[in-house]
Amino acid sequence: MPLVTLFGGYWFIFGIIAIAVLSNYTSKILIECLYEKNPEKGRTRVRNTYADIGDAFWPKYGRHIVDATKFFELIFVATVNPIACGEAMYYTLPNLPVGKQIWILIFGLTMVPNVFLNSVKLLSKISMITIFFALANFAIIVAYCLGQSASWNAEDLLVFDPLRYPLSLGVILASYSSQIYLTVLEGNMRHPEKFNTVINFAYIAMTVLKIGVGAFGYLTFTNTVSDMVSNNLPLGLYRITVKHRGNHPVFHGLFPSYVCVCSIW
């Protein structure tokens, strides 16, 4: 997020709020498409997956188009996670004779056992751990940035790169890409009628966290900010704690819906 602020300044705040609102709205209407109003039973869920929605919209090709889109999105997510973990460990432990590609391979192999997890309840419980880790990362980074607040200059936010800022919005959009998991989550809620309330809270909370990390991180490191703000932390307790908590392979691979609830960067 601080890197996006580097390209957009104050426009970063407007951009992230706009994307959060649109993403929240699309999440709700996608879930609403799973239901139909029955004169006798009222609002009834008649579809279980996005493929079912695609089939209802375009009976011959809709299901295949939706499945193909989901496949490529999941491939993207599965590819990004070990790369992020590997790079984090490489920069955290630069003195070890282990290359970046080896770290990525290690994390990729560590995530393989996740394919045997098929219990949504188990994933939900484990996801709570990722929430605590994400909040711990947020607290550590914000605490460090607040400690450097004496060097902040509000005029640093008066920046705008018309070429790179639109591209950087893709980072924000990807951090809100939770829709692919929502059908499973909503279908396993004890009170699915509260879905809209839960999703509203999640988007508000994460938007506040993203704005905080983006603004504070950029004001602290300005033009030297890295694509991963944790790389800007001094090599010591702060940085090692953030890397180990935020990039442990188990917690990156186990619960995909943390993208909605926990992805801060």
C-alpha positions in Angstrom: 0.0 0.0 0.0 2.8 2.6 0.7 4.0 2.0 -2.9 0.6 2.9 -4.2 0.7 6.1 -2.1 4.1 6.9 -3.7 2.4 7.0 -7.1 -0.9 8.6 -6.0 -0.5 10.7 -2.8 -3.9 11.8 -1.6 -5.5 10.1 -4.6 -4.5 6.8 -3.0 -7.1 7.4 -0.3 -9.9 8.2 -2.9 -8.9 5.2 -5.0 -8.9 2.7 -2.2 -12.3 3.9 -0.9 -13.8 3.7 -4.4 -12.5 0.2 -5.0 -13.6 -1.0 -1.6 -17.2 0.3 -2.2 -17.4 -1.3 -5.7 -15.9 -4.6 -4.5 -18.3 -4.7 -1.5 -21.2 -4.0 -3.8 -20.2 -6.7 -6.3 -19.8 -9.2 -3.5 -23.3 -8.7 -2.4 -24.9 -8.9 -5.8 -23.0 -12.0 -6.7 -24.3 -13.7 -3.6 -27.8 -12.4 -4.3 -27.6 -14.1 -7.7 -27.6 -17.5 -5.8 -31.1 -16.8 -4.6 -34.5 -16.5 -6.2 -37.8 -15.3 -4.7 -40.3 -18.0 -4.3 -44.0 -17.0 -3.8 -44.4 -19.8 -1.2 -41.0 -20.1 0.4 -39.8 -16.6 0.0 -36.1 -16.0 -0.7 -34.6 -19.4 -1.5 -31.1 -20.4 -2.5 -31.3 -22.3 -5.7 -27.6 -22.1 -6.8 -24.4 -23.1 -5.0 -21.6 -21.9 -7.2 -20.7 -19.1 -9.6 -20.7 -21.8 -12.3 -24.4 -22.2 -11.6 -24.9 -18.5 -12.1 -23.0 -18.6 -15.4 -25.1 -21.5 -16.5 -28.3 -19.6 -15.7 -27.0 -16.6 -17.6 -25.7 -18.4 -20.7 -26.7 -22.1 -20.6 -24.3 -23.4 -23.2 -21.1 -21.6 -22.4 -21.5 -19.6 -19.1 -20.4 -22.4 -16.8 -17.2 -23.1 -18.8 -16.3 -19.4 -18.9 -16.7 -19.0 -15.2 -14.7 -22.1 -14.4 -11.9 -21.0 -16.6 -11.8 -17.6 -15.0 -11.7 -19.1 -11.5 -9.0 -21.5 -12.5 -6.7 -18.7 -13.7 -7.4 -16.5 -10.7 -6.6 -19.4 -8.3 -3.4 -20.1 -10.3 -2.4 -16.5 -9.8 -3.0 -16.6 -6.1 -1.2 -19.9 -5.7 1.8 -18.4 -7.6 2.0 -15.1 -5.7 2.0 -16.6 -2.2 5.3 -18.7 -2.4 7.0 -15.8 -4.3 6.0 -13.3 -1.6 7.1 -15.7 1.2 10.4 -16.5 -0.5 11.3 -12.9 -1.2 10.4 -12.0 2.4 12.7 -14.6 3.9 15.5 -13.8 1.4 15.6 -10.2 2.5 15.1 -11.0 6.1 18.0 -13.5 6.3 20.5 -12.0 3.7 23.5 -13.7 5.3 22.3 -17.3 4.7 23.7 -18.9 1.6 20.2 -19.6 0.2 19.1 -17.9 -3.0 15.7 -16.3 -3.6 14.5 -19.0 -6.0 15.4 -21.7 -3.4 13.3 -19.9 -0.7 10.4 -19.7 -3.2 10.7 -23.5 -3.9 10.8 -24.3 -0.2 7.6 -22.3 0.5 5.9 -23.8 -2.5 6.6 -27.3 -1.4 5.5 -26.5 2.1 2.1 -25.5 0.8 1.5 -28.8 -1.1 -0.1 -30.6 1.9 -2.9 -28.0 1.9 -4.5 -29.8 -1.0 -5.6 -32.5 1.5 -7.6 -30.0 3.6 -11.3 -30.4 2.8 -13.1 -29.1 5.9 -14.4 -25.6 5.8 -14.8 -25.6 9.6 -11.1 -26.4 10.0 -10.1 -23.8 7.5 -12.3 -21.2 9.3 -10.6 -22.0 12.7 -7.1 -21.7 11.2 -8.1 -18.5 9.4 -8.5 -16.9 12.8 -4.8 -17.3 13.3 -4.1 -15.5 10.1 -6.2 -12.6 11.3 -4.2 -12.3 14.5 -1.0 -12.5 12.6 -2.1 -9.8 10.1 -3.2 -7.5 12.9 0.1 -8.1 14.7 1.9 -7.1 11.5 -0.2 -4.0 11.2 0.5 -3.1 14.8 4.2 -3.5 14.5 4.5 -1.5 11.2 2.3 1.3 12.4 4.1 1.4 15.8 7.4 1.8 14.0 6.1 4.4 11.6 4.5 6.4 14.5 7.9 6.3 16.2 9.2 8.1 13.2 6.4 10.6 12.9 8.6 13.5 13.8 10.0 13.3 10.3 6.6 13.2 8.5 5.8 15.9 6.1 2.2 16.2 4.8 3.5 17.9 1.6 5.0 14.5 0.6 1.5 13.4 -0.1 1.1 16.0 -2.8 2.4 13.6 -5.5 0.7 12.1 -8.5 2.1 10.0 -11.3 -0.5 9.8 -14.1 1.2 6.9 -15.7 2.0 4.6 -12.8 -0.9 5.5 -10.4 -3.6 3.8 -12.6 -1.5 0.7 -12.8 -0.9 0.7 -9.1 -4.7 0.5 -8.5 -4.4 -3.1 -9.7 -2.5 -3.8 -6.4 -5.5 -2.4 -4.4 -8.0 -4.3 -6.6 -6.1 -7.6 -6.1 -6.0 -7.1 -2.3 -9.9 -7.0 -2.4 -10.3 -10.0 -4.6 -12.3 -12.1 -2.2 -15.4 -12.7 -4.4 -14.2 -16.1 -5.6 -14.5 -17.6 -2.1 -17.7 -16.0 -1.0 -20.2 -18.7 -2.2 -18.5 -21.3 0.1 -18.3 -18.9 3.0 -21.8 -17.7 2.8 -23.1 -21.2 2.3 -21.4 -22.3 5.5 -22.5 -19.4 7.7 -24.8 -20.2 10.6 -26.8 -17.1 9.8 -26.4 -16.4 6.1 -28.9 -13.7 6.4 -26.2 -11.7 8.2 -23.8 -11.9 5.2 -24.2 -8.3 4.2 -23.5 -7.1 7.7 -20.4 -9.2 7.9 -19.1 -8.2 4.5 -19.7 -4.5 5.3 -17.7 -4.8 8.6 -14.9 -6.6 6.8 -14.5 -4.1 4.1 -14.7 -1.1 6.4 -12.1 -2.6 8.8 -9.7 -3.6 6.0 -10.0 -0.3 4.2 -9.1 1.6 7.4 -6.1 -0.7 7.9 -4.9 -0.3 4.3 -5.2 3.4 4.4 -3.3 3.5 7.7 -0.4 1.3 6.5 -0.3 3.1 3.1 -0.2 6.6 4.4 2.0 6.0 7.5 4.4 3.8 5.6 4.9 6.3 2.8 5.2 9.3 5.1 7.9 7.4 7.0 10.0 6.1 4.1 8.8 8.5 1.3 10.6 7.8 -2.1 12.7 4.9 -0.7 9.6 2.8 0.2 9.8 -0.8 -1.1 7.0 -2.8 -2.8 6.8 -4.6 0.5 7.0 -2.1 3.3 8.3 -4.6 5.7 11.5 -4.6 3.7 12.1 -1.0 4.8 12.1 -1.9 8.5 15.5 -2.0 10.0 17.1 -5.5 10.1 16.3 -6.5 13.7 13.5 -7.5 16.0 10.8 -5.4 14.2 11.6 -6.8 10.7 12.2 -10.4 11.7 8.9 -10.5 13.7 6.9 -9.1 10.8 8.4 -11.4 8.3 8.0 -14.5 10.4 4.4 -13.7 11.4 3.2 -12.4 8.0 4.9 -14.8 5.6 4.8 -18.2 7.3 3.8 -20.7 4.5 1.2 -22.5 6.6 -0.9 -19.4 7.1 -0.5 -18.2 3.5 -1.8 -21.3 2.0 -4.5 -22.7 4.3 -7.3 -20.2 4.1 -7.8 -18.3 0.9 -10.5 -16.0 2.2 -8.0 -14.2 4.3 -7.6 -12.0 1.2 -10.9 -10.5 2.1 -10.5 -10.3 5.8 -6.7 -10.0 6.4 -4.7 -8.8 3.4 -3.3 -5.4 4.4 -0.6 -5.0 1.8 
